[in-house]
Structure formats: C-alpha cells, structure tokens
Amino acid sequence: MSPAKAFKVILSESGDNKIVLHILELLKLGFTMKNDHFFLFFLLGVCALFASLRADYYENQGDQIFVGPEIYYVERTKKAGAKQDGYLYGVRLGYERIKKDKIYVGVDFLYAEGSMKGKLGEEKIKSILTDINIEERIGYTLASNCGWKPSFTPYIGVGKFWEKNEYKHPSPFRFHFYNSFLYIPIGFSSHLDFTDNFRMGINFKARYILDSHHTITHDSEFGKIHQKYEEKVQYRVELPMTYFTCFSQKKVSVSLVPFYEYRHYGYRINFPFDFIETKFNLYGANLKLLYLF
C-alpha cells in the first residue's frame, strides 16, 4: 500500500475525513499548477471548503475570521549595488479553524503597496512596490486544557505570491519588474493563555518556491524580458499577542502581530542580461480584528 493510500485509510476513521480529503486534492492540484489559472482554482476550492465546514461548525465551535491593516518597513538590496527602503501599507484578511485535537484549516489574503526610495551609485531612484499574496493551509492542532492551555499547530499548504516594482521619477530608468511564484508553505503556529483574556504565541513559516516567473517591461531596447532566478527558501516569524474582549461573550478579540520576513531571489544567468541576486528584509506588524464563532 502506498503512503498516500495508507494516509487516506487512517483519515477515513476520523470525523474530519471529508474535509481533509478535499484539501489533499486541493494541495495535489495546486502543486502541479504553473499558470495564473491557480487563482481561479484557489477561489473555487475555498468555496467548496466552506461548504464542507458548515456542518462541522454546528457540532463544535472554534472558527474565526479576521481583517486588519498590515504595515511594514522594507529593505531591498541588489548585489549590483542598488539599495531601496520604504514603508508598505496594506490589509490582511482571512479565516482559520483552530480546534483542540482537530484538523486545522487556514486561508488568508494580503494586499499592500508603498513607495520605495534609494540610490544606484550616485543616482536617486524611486519606485512603487506592490505585494499580493493568497494562501491556503491544512494542519492539525495539538492542545491541552491544563495550565496555560498550550496549543501547537503544524501545517502545510499552497500559495501564490505576486510582486510588482514600478520605477518612477527621478529614477534614470522606468523599468517595471513583475515577479510571481507558486509556493508550498510549511510551518507552525502556537500560543499560551497567560490569563482568561490574554494570549501570546510564536508562529514560523517557510516558503518553498515551486515555479517562478520574473518579467521586465518598459525597456526601450528589448521591450519585454522574461527571466528566471535561483529559487531560495523564504521565511517569516510572528509574535502574536491577542486580547479577548468581554464584548459579545468574548466573540470579538484584537490581535497585534509583530513580524519579520525574509525574501531571497538568487543569481541566475539569463539573456539578454542576468538576474542579479536580490534580498528583502521586512519588519512590520499586523493589527487584526477577530470574530470568533
């Protein structure tokens, strides 16, 4: 018996089997998709997933939806010497199903945009940087009702990331850089309840890039240029702090999530010119308003 078949047999003994098997199919298809049809597929998958979860909601509450602003400072450096920094302002929204000793499901979406300034040699450069990210995760929550009620949730998933960097005046060039990739997120979330109303934790996620596309437009000599780069592992660390309000029987909570994120795109030979190694360091925070149901 193959590992996949054995896993399905084990899941068939669980009350969550329909949900899990559905998500496994999502992941299997997501890993093989290498074009923008992934976005439509992802939305259809989410709709089907919520339909699967509806019956479970009435059986055992433990779901949450959230929305809130995300602000972060970005340092962008290219090995050739170009350096930029600036702030991006955006919004993150999503859904999570976190239940003790149950299957975990998470979906979230990010849109952020901001101005980046810097120098290339003695020349001043400026650009508008845009980040778009959509991600779906599946895992399992291990938790205890004793003491500080520790909770630990490892997960895996599938996601798509889009990045756009458009150069503006006074930059000596007007190139537009478009970067997108499909990826597998692997990580965990965790927390401790220090009081009945206050919770802290640590979250870690690594992104393994599967299929990357980098395009340069507005080049007066070559027009549109398609490039590849060495796909490096990226990661993000979060320190969520959550306060459960007394409003509406603690169904409303507020969470402040400071984070650090690292992105790395490696050097690779291309034509008509090579992709230069590029690194991003992000320092920021997300303020979430959560509704628990």
Sequence and secondary structure as in RCSB ss.txt:
>XXXX:A:sequence
MSPAKAFKVILSESGDNKIVLHILELLKLGFTMKNDHFFLFFLLGVCALFASLRADYYENQGDQIFVGPEIYYVE
RTKKAGAKQDGYLYGVRLGYERIKKDKIYVGVDFLYAEGSMKGKLGEEKIKSILTDINIEERIGYTLASNCGWKP
SFTPYIGVGKFWEKNEYKHPSPFRFHFYNSFLYIPIGFSSHLDFTDNFRMGINFKARYILDSHHTITHDSEFGKI
HQKYEEKVQYRVELPMTYFTCFSQKKVSVSLVPFYEYRHYGYRINFPFDFIETKFNLYGANLKLLYLF
>XXXX:A:secstr
  HHHHHHHHHTTSTTHHHHHHHHHHHHHHHH  STHHHHHHHHHHHHHHHHHHHHHHHS  EEEEEEEEEEEEE
EEETTS EEEEEEEEEEEEEEE  TTSEEEEEEEEEEEEEEEEEETTEEEEEEEEEEEEEEEEEE EE SSTT  
EEEEEEEEEEEEEEEEEETTSS   EEEEEEEEEEEEEEEEEESSSSEEEEEEEEEEEEEEEEEEEEEETTTEEE
EE  EE  EEEEE  EEEE STTTTTEEEEEEEEEEEEEEE B  SSS B  EEEEEEEEEEEEEEE 
